[in-house]
Amino acid sequence: MNYEGQICRAPMERASFMLPVMVGCSYNRCKFCNLFRHLTYRELSLEDIEAELKRVKEAGGNPKKIFLGDGNAFGLKTEHLFKILELIHTYFPECHCINMDATVTGILRKSDEELRRFYEQGVRHLYLGIESGLDDVLAFMEKDHNLAEAYEAIERLQNAGLIYDAHIMTGVAGNGRGEENARALSEFLNQTEPAHVVNFSMFLHKEVPLYRHIEDGSYVPATELETLKEERLLIELLKKDILYDGFHDYIEVRTRGRLPQDKEKMLMKLDKVIEKYEKKSSIYAYVHGECPKIIKCDGEEKLWDFSR
């Protein structure tokens, strides 16, 4: 299959066979995201999906774990998604784990019986873009849910046996709100108990709607030092058994481990990085132009050059 766009999946899926079932994201409104904005959303036909499964089988493939792409595969119409699962089991009966991205509202549209059927058909991990623990931030960023809806969706999917994994973004609340967001997010994660937490941290790109708010001053971005401190506090406050993986786009920092047993080691690593960046001028994760070209803007230098 000729893959359109850029591959986007959680690091836990790096060994999975990625089976495209759509191009782009059916929602595609989050103000900070540019992963799919250059694509025209469309669903792939069952004929195209079966052709790809057949190609992999004839090439000798026998994946035990499959990730459905692109963004928000769980948002497909229920019966269409069940037909895709049926095709997967026809070609790869030994496949025991089918995972995909989902949205809170996408889960809420499914009945409890449908959620149980998805589990029976081998669906296991659903990756949810939780992003923030603050309702006003979720609304501002045009996420498709509020916290009450997220609690409801997660409870229902867990009751069906499905596994919930959380995608979050330190720095998403903006300048001066890192501690507030860390405390709210830790409360949410401690209550909902995701299997994995992946922190992609905030990055700033001039091609997304959020950039307009930075231009008019209605959104002030956090520095990388602020996001590091937010991440440290979040990890400190997490109490449950969680596999955590945190990335930063500009600075070369990756903090990962199993909580709570690796917590002290993870905090020590962040303390060293925080100490280093406390001695530097302010740095922002600003992606200028096409990814992954990253421009450093610090000190008295103008952060946003709108003429470029």
URZI-V672781 format. One record per backbone hydrogen bond with DSSP energy under -0.5 kcal/mol. CO is the residue of the C=O (numbers start at 1). NH is the residue of the N-H. E is the energy in kcal/mol with one decimal. If there is no record, write none. Layout:
BEGIN
CO_NH_E / CO_NH_E
END
This chain:
BEGIN
1_3_-0.8 / 10_13_-2.2 / 11_14_-1.5 / 13_16_-1.6 / 16_18_-0.6 / 17_19_-0.7 / 17_67_-2.6 / 18_20_-0.7 / 19_69_-1.7 / 21_44_-1.9 / 22_24_-0.5 / 23_42_-1.5 / 24_71_-0.8 / 30_33_-1.4 / 31_210_-2.1 / 36_39_-1.7 / 39_41_-0.7 / 42_23_-2.9 / 45_49_-2.2 / 46_50_-2.7 / 47_51_-2.1 / 48_52_-1.8 / 49_53_-2.1 / 50_54_-2.7 / 51_55_-2.3 / 52_56_-2.3 / 53_57_-2.3 / 54_58_-2.7 / 55_59_-1.4 / 56_61_-2.7 / 57_60_-1.7 / 64_96_-1.9 / 64_97_-1.2 / 65_17_-2.2 / 66_99_-2.7 / 67_19_-2.8 / 67_69_-0.5 / 68_101_-0.6 / 69_21_-3.9 / 69_22_-0.9 / 70_73_-0.7 / 71_26_-0.7 / 72_75_-1.5 / 73_76_-1.8 / 77_81_-2.4 / 78_82_-2.3 / 79_83_-1.8 / 80_84_-1.7 / 81_85_-2.2 / 82_86_-2.2 / 83_87_-2.0 / 84_88_-2.3 / 85_89_-2.2 / 86_90_-1.7 / 87_91_-2.2 / 88_92_-3.1 / 92_95_-2.1 / 97_66_-2.6 / 98_124_-2.1 / 99_68_-2.6 / 100_127_-2.1 / 101_74_-2.0 / 102_129_-0.7 / 103_107_-1.9 / 104_108_-2.2 / 105_109_-1.3 / 107_110_-1.5 / 111_115_-2.3 / 112_116_-2.1 / 113_117_-2.1 / 114_118_-2.3 / 115_119_-1.8 / 116_120_-2.3 / 117_121_-1.7 / 118_123_-2.5 / 119_122_-1.9 / 122_98_-2.3 / 124_163_-3.5 / 125_100_-1.9 / 126_128_-0.6 / 126_165_-2.3 / 127_102_-2.6 / 128_130_-1.6 / 128_167_-3.1 / 130_132_-2.7 / 131_169_-1.9 / 134_138_-2.1 / 135_139_-2.3 / 136_140_-2.3 / 137_141_-2.5 / 138_143_-2.6 / 139_142_-1.2 / 141_31_-2.2 / 146_150_-2.0 / 147_151_-2.7 / 148_152_-2.0 / 149_153_-2.7 / 150_154_-2.5 / 151_155_-2.2 / 152_156_-2.1 / 153_157_-2.4 / 154_158_-2.4 / 155_159_-2.1 / 156_160_-1.1 / 157_162_-2.0 / 158_161_-1.5 / 163_126_-2.8 / 164_195_-2.4 / 165_128_-3.0 / 166_198_-2.8 / 167_130_-1.1 / 167_131_-2.7 / 168_200_-2.1 / 169_172_-1.6 / 170_202_-2.5 / 171_174_-1.3 / 171_222_-0.5 / 174_177_-1.7 / 177_181_-2.5 / 178_182_-2.6 / 179_183_-2.3 / 180_184_-2.1 / 181_185_-3.1 / 182_186_-2.4 / 183_187_-1.8 / 184_188_-1.9 / 185_189_-2.8 / 186_190_-2.6 / 187_191_-1.5 / 188_192_-2.3 / 189_193_-2.3 / 195_243_-2.1 / 196_166_-2.6 / 197_199_-0.6 / 197_245_-2.2 / 198_168_-2.7 / 198_200_-0.8 / 199_247_-3.5 / 203_205_-0.5 / 204_287_-3.3 / 205_208_-1.5 / 208_211_-1.6 / 209_212_-1.2 / 209_213_-0.8 / 210_213_-0.6 / 210_214_-1.5 / 211_215_-2.2 / 212_216_-1.9 / 213_217_-0.6 / 213_218_-1.3 / 213_219_-1.5 / 219_221_-0.6 / 220_175_-3.4 / 223_227_-2.0 / 224_228_-2.1 / 225_229_-2.2 / 226_230_-2.4 / 227_231_-2.5 / 228_232_-2.3 / 229_233_-2.2 / 230_234_-2.5 / 231_235_-2.5 / 232_236_-2.3 / 233_237_-1.9 / 234_238_-1.3 / 240_242_-1.1 / 242_244_-0.7 / 242_259_-3.5 / 243_197_-2.6 / 244_257_-2.2 / 245_199_-2.8 / 246_255_-1.5 / 251_253_-1.9 / 253_248_-0.5 / 254_256_-0.6 / 255_246_-2.5 / 257_244_-2.9 / 257_259_-0.6 / 258_262_-3.0 / 259_242_-1.2 / 260_263_-1.6 / 262_266_-2.3 / 263_267_-2.8 / 264_268_-2.3 / 265_269_-1.8 / 266_270_-2.0 / 267_271_-2.6 / 268_272_-1.8 / 269_273_-1.6 / 270_274_-3.1 / 271_275_-2.4 / 272_276_-1.7 / 273_277_-2.3 / 274_278_-1.8 / 275_279_-0.5 / 276_279_-0.9 / 277_280_-0.9 / 282_299_-0.6 / 283_224_-3.3 / 284_286_-1.5 / 285_204_-2.6 / 285_287_-0.6 / 286_288_-0.7 / 286_295_-1.6 / 287_206_-0.9 / 287_289_-0.5 / 290_293_-2.0 / 292_294_-0.6 / 293_288_-0.9 / 295_286_-0.6 / 297_284_-0.8 / 298_301_-1.8 / 303_305_-0.6 / 304_306_-0.9 / 305_308_-1.6
END
